[in-house]
């Protein structure tokens, strides 16, 4: 699977924003009953889920919908804009408040990490899109709004709150890429993970017995086993680090952060006192 084969924002940004926020003109009459922008985007997501992002084209989506490619251009200008619509479509946040945990900021970020990993596993083509400069639609902003509302009591500055979300997302993307690539390697090679490592076992055993790798050879048999949840371990350590920061800020009553002014707007400076 290639990484970054498409780039968010590669189409007409103004037209994409009109489509995302429903502020532009709509076709007065569809060339085919039932053909809508929503259905076009859903069909594109379905194709990408089955076959990867490379299979998505205006002609292919038109064929999926039983219409001509020119009909689609009445709704969306091209593939660049379509990809941004697809990104926003799959990022629609859950309407169930319980999906962000039991109320605390840690539970919310933990739920965010797990949900984001599940999202990338459902839609592996997301790893093929360079999202360093996303075109923000309602789904993306709705999701961020929900998370920020839950983690604001951390008492961090506004840039730090955003950074906490960016940190979780960056960690999850790396973990998702590893998991997706492992599945792809198994599919393309025809070897299971166990078979792959078993093929290397004789050489590795000789290497461990050579004395050249004393630390590696001293590790327990389950050190590289599949029973350990590396993703969850890493996620919890990130949250532990944030908890140390939150605790320190609260203990210090940091005047520069919202934790130091619980009754004032987050991140605002205290008014100067007269001399």
C-alpha positions in Angstrom: 0.0 0.0 0.0 1.5 3.4 -1.0 1.5 6.2 1.5 0.4 9.7 0.6 -0.7 9.0 -3.0 -3.3 11.7 -2.8 -3.4 15.0 -1.0 -6.2 16.7 0.9 -6.9 20.1 -0.6 -5.6 19.2 -4.1 -8.9 20.3 -5.7 -10.6 23.6 -5.9 -10.7 24.6 -2.2 -13.5 27.1 -2.6 -15.7 24.7 -4.4 -14.9 21.9 -1.9 -15.9 24.1 1.0 -19.2 25.0 -0.8 -19.9 21.2 -1.1 -18.9 20.4 2.4 -20.9 23.2 4.0 -23.8 23.1 1.5 -23.4 26.8 0.6 -23.1 26.4 -3.2 -25.6 25.8 -5.9 -27.1 22.4 -6.3 -28.2 20.7 -9.6 -31.8 21.7 -10.2 -32.7 18.3 -11.5 -30.6 15.1 -11.4 -30.0 13.2 -14.7 -30.9 10.0 -12.9 -33.4 9.6 -10.0 -31.7 9.0 -6.7 -28.4 10.4 -7.8 -27.2 12.9 -5.1 -23.9 14.2 -3.8 -24.3 12.1 -0.7 -24.8 8.9 -2.7 -21.8 9.7 -4.9 -19.6 10.1 -1.9 -20.9 6.9 -0.3 -20.2 5.0 -3.5 -16.6 6.4 -3.6 -16.0 5.3 0.0 -17.3 1.8 -0.7 -15.0 1.4 -3.7 -12.0 2.7 -1.7 -12.8 0.3 1.2 -12.9 -2.6 -1.2 -10.1 -1.9 -3.6 -8.1 1.0 -2.3 -8.0 4.7 -3.2 -6.3 4.0 -6.6 -9.6 2.4 -7.8 -11.5 5.6 -7.2 -12.1 7.7 -10.3 -15.1 9.7 -11.6 -15.6 7.1 -14.3 -15.5 4.2 -11.9 -17.9 5.8 -9.4 -20.3 6.6 -12.3 -20.2 3.0 -13.3 -21.0 1.9 -9.7 -24.0 4.2 -9.8 -25.1 3.1 -13.2 -24.7 6.5 -14.8 -22.3 8.4 -17.1 -19.2 10.2 -15.7 -20.5 13.5 -17.0 -23.5 13.2 -14.7 -21.2 13.2 -11.7 -19.5 16.4 -12.7 -22.8 18.2 -12.2 -22.3 17.4 -8.5 -18.6 17.4 -7.8 -15.8 18.9 -10.0 -13.3 16.1 -9.8 -11.4 13.5 -7.8 -9.6 16.0 -5.7 -12.8 17.5 -4.3 -14.3 14.0 -4.0 -11.5 12.8 -1.8 -12.0 15.7 0.6 -15.8 14.9 0.7 -14.9 11.2 1.4 -12.6 12.2 4.3 -15.3 14.3 5.9 -17.9 11.6 5.4 -15.9 8.9 7.2 -15.0 11.2 10.1 -18.6 11.8 11.2 -18.5 11.6 15.0 -20.7 9.3 17.0 -23.9 10.9 18.3 -23.6 8.8 21.5 -21.9 10.8 24.3 -20.9 7.5 26.0 -18.6 6.7 23.1 -16.2 9.3 24.5 -15.8 7.6 27.8 -17.2 8.1 31.3 -16.8 11.9 31.5 -13.1 12.6 32.4 -10.5 14.0 30.0 -8.4 10.8 30.1 -11.4 8.6 29.2 -12.2 11.0 26.3 -8.7 10.9 24.9 -8.5 7.1 25.4 -11.8 6.6 23.5 -10.5 9.0 20.8 -7.4 6.9 20.3 -9.3 3.6 20.1 -11.9 5.0 17.8 -9.4 6.5 15.5 -7.5 3.2 15.2 -10.8 1.5 14.4 -11.5 4.1 11.8 -8.2 3.5 10.0 -8.7 -0.2 10.1 -12.2 0.1 8.6 -11.0 2.6 5.9 -7.3 1.6 5.2 -7.2 4.0 2.2 -7.0 6.9 4.7 -3.3 6.0 5.0 -3.0 6.8 1.3 -4.0 10.4 1.8 -1.7 13.2 2.8 -3.8 15.0 5.4 -1.2 17.5 6.6 -3.4 20.4 5.3 -7.0 19.1 5.5 -10.0 21.0 4.1 -12.2 21.2 7.2 -15.8 20.2 6.9 -18.6 19.8 9.4 -17.8 16.3 10.4 -14.1 17.1 11.2 -15.1 20.2 13.2 -18.0 18.4 15.0 -15.6 15.7 16.1 -13.0 18.2 17.3 -15.7 20.2 19.1 -16.9 17.2 21.0 -13.4 16.2 22.1 -12.3 19.7 23.1 -15.4 20.2 25.2 -14.5 17.0 27.1 -10.8 17.7 27.6 -10.9 21.5 28.4 -11.1 20.8 32.2 -7.4 19.5 31.9 -6.5 23.2 32.5 -4.0 23.4 29.7 -3.6 26.3 27.3 -5.5 26.3 24.1 -2.4 25.3 22.0 -1.7 22.5 24.4 -5.2 21.2 24.2 -5.0 21.0 20.4 -1.5 19.5 20.7 -2.9 16.7 23.0 -5.3 15.8 20.2 -2.5 16.0 17.5 -0.4 13.8 19.7 -3.0 11.1 20.0 -3.7 11.2 16.3 0.0 11.0 15.4 0.5 8.0 17.6 -2.6 6.2 16.2 -1.6 6.8 12.6 1.7 5.2 13.2 0.2 2.2 14.9 -2.5 1.9 12.3 0.0 2.0 9.5 2.0 -0.9 11.1 -1.2 -3.0 11.6 -2.4 -2.4 8.1 1.0 -3.1 6.5 1.2 -6.3 8.5 -2.2 -7.5 7.1 -1.1 -6.4 3.6 2.2 -8.3 3.9 0.4 -11.5 4.9 -2.1 -11.1 2.1 0.5 -10.5 -0.6 3.1 -13.0 0.6 0.7 -15.8 1.4 2.6 -16.4 4.7 1.0 -15.9 8.1 2.9 -13.9 10.7 3.8 -17.2 12.5 5.1 -18.8 9.3 7.1 -15.7 8.4 9.0 -15.7 11.7 9.3 -19.5 11.8 11.2 -19.3 8.5 13.8 -17.1 10.3 14.0 -19.1 13.5 17.0 -21.4 12.7 19.2 -18.4 11.8 18.0 -16.3 14.8 18.6 -19.1 17.2 22.2 -19.4 16.0 22.6 -15.6 16.3 21.3 -15.7 19.9 23.6 -18.5 20.8 26.7 -16.7 19.4 27.1 -14.4 22.4 26.9 -11.4 20.2 23.5 -10.3 21.5 23.5 -10.8 25.3 20.6 -8.6 26.0 18.4 -9.9 23.2 19.2 -13.5 24.1 18.3 -12.8 27.8 14.7 -11.7 27.0 11.8 -14.0 27.9 10.1 -16.1 25.3 7.0 -13.9 25.3 9.0 -10.6 24.7 8.0 -10.6 21.1 4.8 -12.6 21.5 1.5 -11.6 20.0 -0.3 -11.6 23.3 1.0 -8.1 24.3 -1.1 -5.1 23.3 1.6 -2.7 22.1 -1.0 -0.1 21.0 -2.8 0.0 24.3 0.5 0.1 26.3 1.7 3.1 24.3 -1.6 4.9 24.5 -1.7 4.6 28.3 1.8 5.9 28.6 0.9 9.0 26.5 -2.1 9.6 28.8 0.1 9.0 31.9 2.5 11.7 30.6 -0.4 14.1 30.1 -1.7 13.3 33.6 1.6 14.3 35.1 1.4 17.7 33.3 -2.2 18.2 34.3 -1.5 17.4 38.0 1.5 19.7 38.0 -0.5 22.6 36.5 -3.2 22.2 39.0 -0.8 22.0 41.9 1.0 25.2 40.8 -2.1 27.1 39.9 -0.3 28.3 36.7 -1.5 31.9 36.1 -0.6 31.7 32.4 -3.0 28.8 31.7 -6.7 28.3 32.2 -6.1 26.2 35.2 -4.9 29.3 37.0 -8.0 31.3 36.3 -11.0 28.8 36.6 -13.5 31.6 36.4 -12.1 33.3 33.3 -12.0 32.5 29.6 -9.4 29.8 28.7 -6.0 31.2 27.8 -6.9 34.8 28.5 -4.5 37.1 30.4 -5.3 38.6 33.7 -6.1 42.3 33.6 -3.4 44.6 34.7 -3.8 46.0 38.2 -3.4 49.8 38.7 -0.1 50.8 40.3 
